[in-house]
Amino acid sequence: MLRQFVHQFGQKLIRKQLLEPIDESERPVAHLSTLNLVTWGVGGMLVAVMYIVTGALAKYIAGPAIIISLLLAALFSMLSALCYAEFGAWVPRSGSAYLYSYVMIGQLYAFVIGWNLTFRSVTGTAILARASSYIFDSLIGNHISQALQETFSLNLPYSLATYADFFALGLVLLLTGLLALGARESILVTKISIGINILVLIFIIITGFVKGDLHNWKLTKQDYKLNTSGSRDIYGLGGLGRLGSGGFVPFGFEGILRGAAACFYYFLGVDAVATKGVEALNPHRSIPWSIVIIIFICFFAYSCVSAALTLIVPYYLIEPHDLLPQGILHSWWVPARYFVTIGTLCDLISRLHSAVFSMPSLIYTMAEDGLLFRVLTRIHECTGTRVVAIMSVGNLAGLMVLLFKYTHLLELMAVETLLIYSLVAFSVLVLRYQPDQNLSKNENTQGEIQMPGLDGHLLDSEPEARNSNILKSLWFPISTIPTRKSGQIVYGCASLLVLLMIILSVILVQWSSQGFSADSGYTPGAVLLLLLIIGVTVIIWRQPQNPIPLYFKVTALPVLPLVSIFVNLYLMMQITSGTWAIFGIWNVIGFLIYFGYGIRHSLEENDEQ
């Protein structure tokens, strides 16, 4: 009885969502060229908040080596984006990782991705609101922050802000209210803000290289000891802490890795591009090329801004909320500060407007699927808006922007993004080794929606040699195409690899704190884990792959997805404990909702009953 209950409960966790058949008239028309994808992706990823993010990361985390952090983040984002592209190719619909995982992997997996995608959207909105507050405050002489710090100073634990930012809260609530009343997003305003942002970007880069000084990349401790005694952090961007040891890499390798984890925020839009395969004219070529080109352009722009900023002033004197330091304005064009600040503020508010509009969509979809409370699907009769979903995520974003530090919002965003990318890479790894499966509710339309490949009856007819030696089936699979048994082997091995990689990441983080000393006690453990990882990877490599003709496939399987997973896990280990605590609380709440409500009220549960 207990075994039957456990089996039934496990089956509920892996239930999959079947796609509704679509008419030919509703099918997305392929119209996006590589140039269209690159233009759309670059416009969405070059956000003005990078000026504040770069300043905060350079001052408190990486120093001038923020450029190296950006390079690592760009390379790692490219690996994750390529995995994202194949994940989207498995499902013949445009959508998000939540939809793809629900269709291909199962319900619990989809809930974890959807729940964290929602939190990432809320966190991103909070970051934009905080940034807008900083820029506007600097424009009027920091009067808002000084008044709030005197009146609403928060003597609270580590991850919370030094003062309650009611101005940023007001921005979020105002835009949330407008959305609830039926306001619409303006494409024209978005295009204008992107144009202004590009002009500001070019201006800052030119200013940095004209007024910059290479000596600011060669600083010593003596250079900044006399200059930092009276510095203040009125915005709570990161605290004063240690200011490093000078030079180009003042915070060492650890600072570069922490910076790389936070810099994932710069490349968030690339996953949206990776899911546009259904609308691309030549997806097998345009999707990977557009990903590479977009990441290269954005890395070039971000690295130029970072170089300009750290060349203009020493990294320890950077004030992230002042886009053009006062030192260059006394000797140059004073109105330049207002041009840069106002232009950046316009772009930030436009991005905040777009972010607020995109927040409720996923939580509404999850509520429609029954995984979240049905009340979130309520539509206002007069305005026709998803009023409950809008107000829920809007209030959550307002609470976050009111209480949390800017740098910890960035780290929280990094953890959420790295987790989602890891889950996507894991999905790609296991899906390639699974037999074909039907994705459609309508059996008569299997030819339209079913993944193309070999006939399911042919797969079932393959001998699996049930009584054969287990080791022989691991190293010498009998079938040349995926079977249920080989798929289960890959699932088990991939899960074991994730566990081993987590342990190895923890060991490497501790080992790096000792300078990777060869005499360290961590050396034997790291070598043993590495050998185990290689051995299990070879087992996966020996299993037959699904010959399904997707429009894009990740090369060098299983190595590339595994490298992506390991890099993401290792970067996650660089995040501070306070951020992990917030992330853990959010996911505990999510699991309570799922196991207390979602698992019993999902559409798939109702269909089965």
C-alpha positions as CSV (number, residue, x, y, z in Angstrom):
1,M,0.0,0.0,0.0
2,L,2.8,2.4,0.9
3,R,4.7,1.6,-2.2
4,Q,1.6,2.2,-4.3
5,F,1.0,5.6,-2.6
6,V,4.6,6.6,-3.2
7,H,4.4,5.6,-6.8
8,Q,1.1,7.5,-7.4
9,F,2.6,10.6,-5.6
10,G,5.7,10.4,-7.8
11,Q,3.6,10.2,-10.9
12,K,1.8,13.4,-10.0
13,L,5.1,15.2,-9.7
14,I,6.1,14.3,-13.3
15,R,2.8,14.8,-15.0
16,K,3.2,16.7,-18.3
17,Q,1.0,19.2,-20.0
18,L,-0.3,18.3,-23.4
19,L,-0.4,21.0,-26.0
20,E,-3.7,22.1,-27.5
21,P,-3.7,21.6,-31.3
22,I,-3.5,24.9,-33.2
23,D,-5.1,25.9,-36.5
24,E,-2.9,26.7,-39.4
25,S,-4.2,30.3,-39.3
26,E,-3.0,30.6,-35.7
27,R,0.5,29.2,-36.3
28,P,3.3,31.8,-35.9
29,V,4.6,33.1,-39.3
30,A,8.3,32.9,-39.8
31,H,9.4,36.4,-40.4
32,L,12.5,37.1,-38.3
33,S,15.9,37.3,-40.0
34,T,19.2,37.2,-38.2
35,L,19.4,41.0,-38.4
36,N,15.8,41.3,-36.9
37,L,16.8,39.1,-34.0
38,V,20.0,40.9,-33.3
39,T,18.3,44.3,-33.4
40,W,15.6,43.2,-31.1
41,G,17.9,41.5,-28.7
42,V,20.5,44.3,-28.4
43,G,17.7,46.9,-27.9
44,G,16.3,44.8,-25.1
45,M,19.6,44.0,-23.4
46,L,21.4,47.4,-23.4
47,V,19.7,48.8,-20.3
48,A,20.7,52.1,-18.8
49,V,20.8,50.5,-15.3
50,M,24.2,49.1,-16.4
51,Y,25.8,52.5,-15.4
52,I,24.8,52.1,-11.8
53,V,25.5,48.3,-11.8
54,T,29.0,48.8,-13.2
55,G,29.8,51.5,-10.7
56,A,28.6,49.4,-7.7
57,L,30.4,46.2,-8.9
58,A,33.6,48.1,-9.7
59,K,33.7,49.9,-6.3
60,Y,32.7,47.0,-4.0
61,I,33.3,43.7,-5.8
62,A,35.7,43.6,-8.7
63,G,37.5,46.9,-9.2
64,P,38.7,47.6,-12.8
65,A,38.7,43.8,-13.3
66,I,34.9,44.2,-13.8
67,I,35.9,43.9,-17.5
68,I,37.1,40.3,-16.9
69,S,33.9,39.6,-15.0
70,L,31.9,40.8,-17.9
71,L,33.9,38.6,-20.3
72,L,33.3,35.5,-18.2
73,A,29.6,36.3,-17.8
74,A,29.3,36.8,-21.6
75,L,30.9,33.4,-22.3
76,F,28.9,31.6,-19.7
77,S,25.7,33.3,-20.8
78,M,26.4,32.1,-24.4
79,L,26.6,28.5,-23.2
80,S,23.3,28.8,-21.3
81,A,21.6,30.6,-24.3
82,L,22.6,27.8,-26.6
83,C,21.1,25.3,-24.2
84,Y,18.0,27.5,-24.0
85,A,17.7,27.5,-27.9
86,E,17.6,23.7,-28.0
87,F,15.2,23.5,-25.1
88,G,12.8,25.8,-27.1
89,A,13.3,23.7,-30.2
90,W,11.8,20.6,-28.5
91,V,8.4,22.3,-28.3
92,P,6.8,23.7,-31.5
93,R,5.5,26.8,-29.8
94,S,6.8,30.2,-28.7
95,G,6.9,30.4,-24.9
96,S,9.0,30.4,-21.8
97,A,11.1,27.8,-20.0
98,Y,8.0,27.2,-17.8
99,L,5.9,26.0,-20.8
100,Y,8.8,24.0,-22.3
101,S,9.6,22.2,-19.0
102,Y,5.9,21.5,-18.3
103,V,5.5,19.9,-21.7
104,M,8.8,18.0,-21.8
105,I,9.9,17.3,-18.2
106,G,7.0,17.4,-15.7
107,Q,4.9,19.5,-13.3
108,L,7.2,19.9,-10.3
109,Y,10.1,20.8,-12.5
110,A,7.9,23.4,-14.3
111,F,6.7,24.9,-11.1
112,V,10.2,25.4,-9.8
113,I,11.2,27.2,-13.0
114,G,8.0,29.2,-13.2
115,W,8.2,30.2,-9.5
116,N,11.8,31.4,-9.9
117,L,11.1,33.1,-13.2
118,T,8.4,35.1,-11.5
119,F,10.7,36.1,-8.7
120,R,13.4,37.1,-11.2
121,S,10.9,39.3,-13.0
122,V,9.9,41.0,-9.7
123,T,13.5,41.4,-8.6
124,G,14.4,43.0,-12.0
125,T,11.5,45.5,-11.5
126,A,12.8,46.3,-8.1
127,I,16.4,46.9,-9.5
128,L,15.0,49.3,-12.1
129,A,13.0,51.2,-9.5
130,R,15.9,51.5,-7.2
131,A,18.2,52.7,-10.0
132,S,15.6,55.3,-11.1
133,S,15.4,56.6,-7.6
134,Y,19.2,56.9,-7.4
135,I,19.4,58.8,-10.7
136,F,16.6,61.2,-9.9
137,D,18.0,61.8,-6.4
138,S,21.5,62.6,-7.8
139,L,19.9,65.1,-10.3
140,I,18.4,67.1,-7.4
141,G,21.4,67.0,-5.1
142,N,20.7,63.8,-3.1
143,H,18.1,65.6,-1.0
144,I,15.7,62.6,-1.1
145,S,18.2,60.0,0.2
146,Q,19.4,62.3,2.9
147,A,15.9,63.1,4.2
148,L,14.9,59.4,4.1
149,Q,18.0,58.3,5.8
150,E,17.4,60.7,8.6
151,T,13.7,59.9,8.9
152,F,13.5,56.2,8.0
153,S,16.9,54.7,8.7
154,L,16.7,50.9,9.0
155,N,19.0,49.4,11.6
156,L,18.2,45.9,10.2
157,P,20.3,42.8,9.3
158,Y,22.8,42.3,6.6
159,S,20.8,42.2,3.4
160,L,18.4,45.0,4.1
161,A,18.8,48.6,3.0
162,T,20.2,51.4,5.1
163,Y,16.9,53.4,4.6
164,A,13.4,52.7,3.3
165,D,13.3,54.1,-0.3
166,F,9.7,55.4,-0.5
167,F,10.4,57.2,-3.7
168,A,11.2,53.9,-5.5
169,L,8.2,52.3,-3.8
170,G,6.0,55.1,-5.2
171,L,7.3,54.5,-8.7
172,V,6.4,50.8,-8.6
173,L,3.0,51.4,-7.1
174,L,2.2,54.2,-9.5
175,L,3.0,52.0,-12.6
176,T,1.2,49.0,-11.1
177,G,-1.9,51.1,-10.5
178,L,-1.8,52.4,-14.1
179,L,-1.5,48.8,-15.4
180,A,-4.4,47.7,-13.2
181,L,-6.5,50.5,-14.7
182,G,-5.9,49.3,-18.2
183,A,-2.9,51.4,-19.4
184,R,-1.1,50.0,-22.4
185,E,2.6,49.8,-23.1
186,S,3.8,52.2,-25.8
187,I,6.2,50.7,-28.4
188,L,7.1,54.3,-29.6
189,V,8.2,55.3,-26.1
190,T,10.3,52.2,-25.8
191,K,12.0,52.9,-29.1
192,I,12.7,56.5,-28.1
193,S,14.2,55.4,-24.8
194,I,16.4,52.8,-26.6
195,G,17.7,55.6,-28.9
196,I,18.4,57.9,-25.9
197,N,20.2,55.1,-24.1
198,I,22.5,54.5,-27.1
199,L,23.4,58.2,-27.3
200,V,24.2,58.3,-23.6
201,L,26.2,55.1,-24.0
202,I,28.4,56.6,-26.8
203,F,28.8,59.9,-24.9
204,I,30.0,58.1,-21.7
205,I,32.5,55.9,-23.6
206,I,34.0,58.9,-25.5
207,T,34.2,60.9,-22.3
208,G,35.9,58.0,-20.5
209,F,38.6,57.5,-23.1
210,V,39.2,61.3,-23.5
211,K,39.4,62.1,-19.8
212,G,40.7,58.7,-18.5
213,D,44.0,58.0,-16.9
214,L,45.7,54.6,-17.0
215,H,47.2,55.2,-13.6
216,N,43.8,54.4,-12.2
217,W,44.3,50.8,-13.1
218,K,47.7,50.7,-11.3
219,L,46.7,52.0,-7.9
220,T,48.3,50.8,-4.6
221,K,47.0,50.8,-1.0
222,Q,48.8,54.1,-0.4
223,D,46.9,55.8,-3.2
224,Y,43.5,55.3,-1.5
225,K,44.2,55.2,2.2
226,L,44.2,59.1,2.4
227,N,41.2,59.5,0.0
228,T,38.6,57.2,1.6
229,S,38.5,58.3,5.2
230,G,35.4,60.5,4.7
231,S,33.6,58.5,2.1
232,R,29.9,57.6,2.6
233,D,27.5,55.1,1.1
234,I,24.2,57.1,1.3
235,Y,22.4,54.7,-1.0
236,G,23.3,51.4,0.7
237,L,24.8,50.1,-2.5
238,G,27.3,47.9,-0.8
239,G,28.7,49.2,2.4
240,L,32.3,50.5,2.8
241,G,33.9,47.1,3.6
242,R,37.4,46.4,2.3
243,L,38.6,48.4,-0.7
244,G,41.0,45.8,-2.0
245,S,44.7,45.8,-2.6
246,G,44.9,48.2,-5.5
247,G,46.0,47.4,-9.1
248,F,43.8,46.1,-11.8
249,V,42.4,43.2,-9.7
250,P,42.1,44.7,-6.2
251,F,39.7,42.1,-5.0
252,G,41.5,39.0,-6.4
253,F,40.0,36.1,-8.3
254,E,37.2,35.8,-5.8
255,G,36.1,39.4,-6.7
256,I,36.2,38.5,-10.4
257,L,33.9,35.5,-9.9
258,R,31.5,37.4,-7.7
259,G,31.4,40.1,-10.3
260,A,30.8,37.6,-13.1
261,A,27.8,36.1,-11.2
262,A,26.3,39.6,-10.7
263,C,27.0,40.5,-14.4
264,F,24.6,37.8,-15.6
265,Y,22.0,40.6,-15.1
266,Y,23.5,42.3,-18.2
267,F,22.7,39.4,-20.5
268,L,19.2,38.4,-19.4
269,G,17.5,39.2,-22.7
270,V,19.4,36.5,-24.6
271,D,17.1,33.7,-23.3
272,A,14.1,35.5,-24.9
273,V,16.0,35.5,-28.3
274,A,16.7,31.8,-27.9
275,T,13.0,31.0,-27.8
276,K,12.2,32.7,-31.1
277,G,13.0,29.7,-33.3
278,V,9.4,29.2,-34.4
279,E,9.3,32.8,-35.8
280,A,12.8,32.7,-37.4
281,L,13.2,32.4,-41.1
282,N,16.2,30.1,-40.9
283,P,16.3,29.1,-37.2
284,H,19.1,26.5,-37.4
285,R,21.4,29.3,-38.6
286,S,19.9,32.6,-37.3
287,I,19.3,31.5,-33.7
288,P,22.9,30.5,-32.8
289,W,24.4,33.4,-34.8
290,S,22.1,36.0,-33.4
291,I,22.9,34.8,-29.8
292,V,26.7,35.1,-30.5
293,I,26.4,38.5,-32.2
294,I,24.1,39.9,-29.5
295,I,26.3,38.8,-26.6
296,F,29.4,40.1,-28.4
297,I,27.8,43.6,-29.1
298,C,26.5,43.9,-25.5
299,F,29.8,42.7,-24.0
300,F,31.7,45.3,-26.1
301,A,29.4,48.1,-25.0
302,Y,29.4,47.0,-21.3
303,S,33.2,46.6,-21.2
304,C,33.7,50.0,-22.8
305,V,31.5,51.6,-20.2
306,S,33.3,49.8,-17.4
307,A,36.7,50.8,-18.8
308,A,35.6,54.4,-19.2
309,L,34.2,54.6,-15.7
310,T,37.3,53.1,-14.0
311,L,39.7,55.2,-16.1
312,I,38.0,58.5,-15.3
313,V,38.3,58.0,-11.5
314,P,39.8,55.5,-9.1
315,Y,37.5,52.6,-8.5
316,Y,37.2,53.3,-4.8
317,L,36.0,56.9,-5.5
318,I,33.2,55.9,-7.9
319,E,29.8,57.0,-6.8
320,P,27.5,54.7,-8.8
321,H,24.5,57.1,-8.7
322,D,26.7,59.9,-10.3
323,L,27.1,58.9,-13.9
324,L,29.7,61.6,-14.7
325,P,31.9,62.2,-11.7
326,Q,32.2,65.8,-10.6
327,G,35.9,65.8,-11.1
328,I,35.7,66.0,-14.8
329,L,32.8,68.4,-14.9
330,H,34.8,71.2,-13.2
331,S,37.3,71.1,-16.1
332,W,34.9,70.3,-18.9
333,W,31.3,70.7,-20.1
334,V,29.1,71.1,-17.0
335,P,25.7,70.5,-18.9
336,A,27.0,67.1,-19.9
337,R,26.0,65.8,-16.4
338,Y,22.4,66.8,-16.9
339,F,22.3,65.3,-20.4
340,V,23.6,62.0,-19.2
341,T,21.5,61.9,-16.1
342,I,18.2,62.9,-17.7
343,G,18.7,60.6,-20.6
344,T,19.5,57.7,-18.3
345,L,16.5,58.5,-16.2
346,C,14.2,58.5,-19.2
347,D,15.4,55.1,-20.3
348,L,15.2,53.6,-16.8
349,I,11.6,54.7,-16.3
350,S,10.7,53.4,-19.7
351,R,12.3,50.0,-18.8
352,L,10.5,50.0,-15.5
353,H,7.3,50.7,-17.3
354,S,7.9,47.7,-19.6
355,A,9.0,45.5,-16.6
356,V,5.8,46.2,-14.7
357,F,3.8,45.3,-17.7
358,S,5.6,41.9,-18.1
359,M,5.5,40.9,-14.4
360,P,1.9,39.4,-14.1
361,S,1.9,37.3,-17.3
362,L,3.7,34.2,-15.9
363,I,2.0,34.2,-12.5
364,Y,-1.4,34.4,-14.3
365,T,-0.4,31.5,-16.6
366,M,0.6,29.3,-13.6
367,A,-2.7,30.2,-11.9
368,E,-4.6,29.2,-15.1
369,D,-2.8,25.9,-15.0
370,G,-4.0,25.4,-11.4
371,L,-0.5,25.5,-9.9
372,L,-1.2,28.8,-8.1
373,F,-4.4,30.1,-6.5
374,R,-7.3,30.5,-9.0
375,V,-8.0,34.0,-7.6
376,L,-5.0,35.2,-9.5
377,T,-6.8,34.6,-12.7
378,R,-9.6,37.1,-11.8
379,I,-10.2,39.7,-14.6
380,H,-11.6,43.1,-13.7
381,E,-15.0,43.6,-15.4
382,C,-14.5,47.2,-16.4
383,T,-10.8,47.4,-17.4
384,G,-10.4,43.8,-18.6
385,T,-7.0,43.6,-16.7
386,R,-5.7,40.7,-14.6
387,V,-6.2,42.9,-11.5
388,V,-5.3,40.3,-8.8
389,A,-2.1,39.1,-10.5
390,I,-1.1,42.6,-11.2
391,M,-1.6,43.8,-7.6
392,S,0.1,40.7,-6.2
393,V,3.4,41.0,-8.1
394,G,3.3,44.8,-7.9
395,N,3.1,44.8,-4.1
396,L,5.8,42.2,-3.9
397,A,8.1,44.3,-6.1
398,G,7.3,47.3,-3.9
399,L,8.2,45.5,-0.7
400,M,11.5,44.4,-2.2
401,V,12.4,47.8,-3.5
402,L,11.6,49.3,-0.1
403,L,13.7,47.0,2.0
404,F,16.6,45.5,0.1
405,K,20.0,46.9,-0.9
406,Y,20.7,47.4,-4.5
407,T,23.7,45.1,-4.6
408,H,21.8,42.3,-2.9
409,L,19.0,42.7,-5.4
410,L,21.6,42.1,-8.1
411,E,22.9,39.0,-6.3
412,L,19.4,37.7,-5.9
413,M,18.7,38.2,-9.6
414,A,22.0,36.3,-10.3
415,V,21.0,33.3,-8.1
416,E,17.6,33.0,-9.8
417,T,19.0,33.3,-13.3
418,L,21.8,30.8,-12.7
419,L,19.4,28.3,-11.2
420,I,17.0,28.6,-14.2
421,Y,19.9,28.3,-16.7
422,S,21.2,25.2,-14.8
423,L,17.7,23.6,-15.0
424,V,17.5,24.4,-18.7
425,A,20.9,22.8,-19.4
426,F,19.9,19.8,-17.3
427,S,16.7,19.4,-19.4
428,V,18.6,19.6,-22.7
429,L,21.0,16.9,-21.4
430,V,18.4,14.4,-20.5
431,L,15.9,15.1,-23.3
432,R,18.4,14.2,-26.0
433,Y,18.6,10.7,-24.6
434,Q,14.9,10.0,-24.2
435,P,12.6,8.2,-26.7
436,D,10.0,10.1,-28.6
437,Q,6.9,11.3,-26.8
438,N,3.5,12.7,-27.9
439,L,3.0,16.3,-27.0
440,S,-0.5,16.8,-28.3
441,K,-3.9,16.3,-26.7
442,N,-5.4,15.4,-30.0
443,E,-4.1,12.1,-31.1
444,N,-5.3,12.8,-34.7
445,T,-2.9,15.7,-34.9
446,Q,0.3,13.8,-33.9
447,G,1.7,14.4,-37.3
448,E,1.4,18.1,-36.7
449,I,2.7,18.4,-33.1
450,Q,4.5,15.2,-32.2
451,M,8.2,15.4,-32.3
452,P,9.3,14.1,-35.6
453,G,11.3,10.9,-35.3
454,L,11.0,7.1,-35.4
455,D,7.7,5.4,-34.8
456,G,6.9,4.8,-31.1
457,H,5.9,1.1,-31.7
458,L,9.3,0.5,-33.2
459,L,11.0,1.9,-30.1
460,D,8.9,-0.3,-27.9
461,S,9.8,-3.4,-29.9
462,E,13.6,-2.9,-29.3
463,P,14.9,-5.6,-26.9
464,E,16.1,-4.3,-23.6
465,A,17.7,-7.4,-22.3
466,R,16.1,-7.2,-18.9
467,N,18.2,-9.9,-17.4
468,S,21.5,-8.6,-18.8
469,N,24.2,-7.4,-16.6
470,I,23.6,-3.8,-15.4
471,L,27.3,-2.8,-16.0
472,K,27.1,-4.1,-19.6
473,S,24.0,-2.0,-20.3
474,L,25.8,1.1,-19.0
475,W,28.8,0.7,-21.2
476,F,27.5,-1.3,-24.1
477,P,23.8,-0.3,-24.8
478,I,22.1,-2.9,-27.0
479,S,19.8,-0.5,-28.8
480,T,21.1,2.2,-31.1
481,I,18.1,4.4,-30.4
482,P,16.9,5.7,-27.0
483,T,14.7,3.3,-25.0
484,R,12.9,3.8,-21.7
485,K,15.8,2.0,-19.9
486,S,18.5,4.1,-21.5
487,G,16.6,7.2,-20.7
488,Q,16.3,6.3,-17.1
489,I,20.0,5.6,-17.0
490,V,20.7,9.1,-18.3
491,Y,18.3,10.7,-15.8
492,G,20.0,8.9,-12.9
493,C,23.5,9.7,-14.1
494,A,22.7,13.4,-14.8
495,S,21.2,13.8,-11.3
496,L,24.3,12.2,-9.8
497,L,26.5,14.5,-11.8
498,V,24.6,17.6,-10.4
499,L,25.2,16.3,-6.9
500,L,28.9,15.7,-7.5
501,M,29.2,19.1,-9.1
502,I,27.6,20.9,-6.2
503,I,30.1,19.2,-3.8
504,L,33.0,20.0,-6.1
505,S,31.9,23.6,-6.3
506,V,31.8,23.9,-2.5
507,I,35.3,22.4,-2.3
508,L,36.7,24.7,-4.9
509,V,35.3,27.8,-3.2
510,Q,36.9,26.7,0.0
511,W,40.1,25.8,-1.8
512,S,40.3,29.1,-3.6
513,S,40.2,30.9,-0.3
514,Q,43.5,29.2,0.4
515,G,45.0,30.3,-2.9
516,F,44.6,26.8,-4.5
517,S,47.5,25.5,-2.4
518,A,48.8,22.1,-3.6
519,D,49.3,21.2,0.1
520,S,45.7,21.7,0.9
521,G,43.6,18.9,2.2
522,Y,41.0,19.7,-0.5
523,T,43.2,18.4,-3.3
524,P,42.5,14.7,-3.0
525,G,38.8,15.3,-2.7
526,A,38.7,17.6,-5.7
527,V,40.7,15.0,-7.8
528,L,38.4,12.1,-6.7
529,L,35.2,14.1,-7.5
530,L,36.7,15.1,-10.9
531,L,37.4,11.5,-11.8
532,L,33.9,10.4,-10.7
533,I,32.4,13.2,-12.9
534,I,34.4,12.1,-15.9
535,G,33.4,8.4,-15.4
536,V,29.6,9.2,-15.1
537,T,29.9,11.6,-18.1
538,V,31.3,8.7,-20.2
539,I,28.4,6.5,-19.2
540,I,26.0,9.2,-20.5
541,W,28.0,9.6,-23.7
542,R,27.7,5.9,-24.4
543,Q,23.9,6.0,-24.4
544,P,22.0,6.3,-27.7
545,Q,20.8,9.8,-28.6
546,N,17.4,10.7,-30.1
547,P,17.8,11.3,-33.8
548,I,15.0,13.9,-33.8
549,P,15.6,16.6,-36.5
550,L,15.4,19.8,-34.4
551,Y,16.1,23.2,-36.0
552,F,18.9,23.7,-33.5
553,K,21.0,21.2,-31.4
554,V,23.7,21.9,-28.9
555,T,27.0,20.5,-30.1
556,A,29.5,18.4,-28.0
557,L,26.8,16.7,-26.0
558,P,27.0,15.8,-23.1
559,V,30.0,18.0,-22.4
560,L,28.6,21.5,-23.2
561,P,25.5,21.3,-21.0
562,L,27.5,19.8,-18.2
563,V,30.1,22.6,-18.4
564,S,27.2,25.1,-18.4
565,I,25.7,23.5,-15.3
566,F,29.0,23.4,-13.4
567,V,29.9,27.0,-14.2
568,N,26.4,28.1,-13.1
569,L,26.7,26.1,-9.8
570,Y,30.2,27.4,-9.2
571,L,29.1,31.0,-9.7
572,M,26.1,30.5,-7.4
573,M,28.6,29.5,-4.7
574,Q,30.1,33.0,-4.9
575,I,26.8,34.6,-3.7
576,T,26.6,35.8,-0.1
577,S,24.8,33.9,2.6
578,G,22.2,36.7,3.1
579,T,21.1,36.5,-0.5
580,W,20.9,32.7,-0.2
581,A,18.6,33.1,2.8
582,I,16.2,35.3,0.9
583,F,16.3,32.9,-2.0
584,G,15.6,29.9,0.3
585,I,12.7,31.6,1.9
586,W,11.1,32.3,-1.4
587,N,11.4,28.7,-2.6
588,V,10.2,27.3,0.7
589,I,7.0,29.5,0.3
590,G,6.7,28.1,-3.3
591,F,7.0,24.5,-2.2
592,L,4.4,25.0,0.5
593,I,2.0,26.5,-2.1
594,Y,2.7,23.7,-4.6
595,F,2.3,20.7,-2.2
596,G,-0.5,22.4,-0.3
597,Y,-2.5,23.6,-3.2
598,G,-1.0,23.2,-6.7
599,I,-0.5,19.5,-6.8
600,R,-4.2,18.9,-6.0
601,H,-5.8,21.7,-8.2
602,S,-3.7,21.5,-11.4
603,L,-5.6,21.0,-14.7
604,E,-3.8,17.7,-15.2
605,E,-5.1,16.5,-11.8
606,N,-8.7,17.5,-12.8
607,D,-8.3,15.8,-16.2
608,E,-7.2,12.6,-14.6
609,Q,-10.2,12.6,-12.2
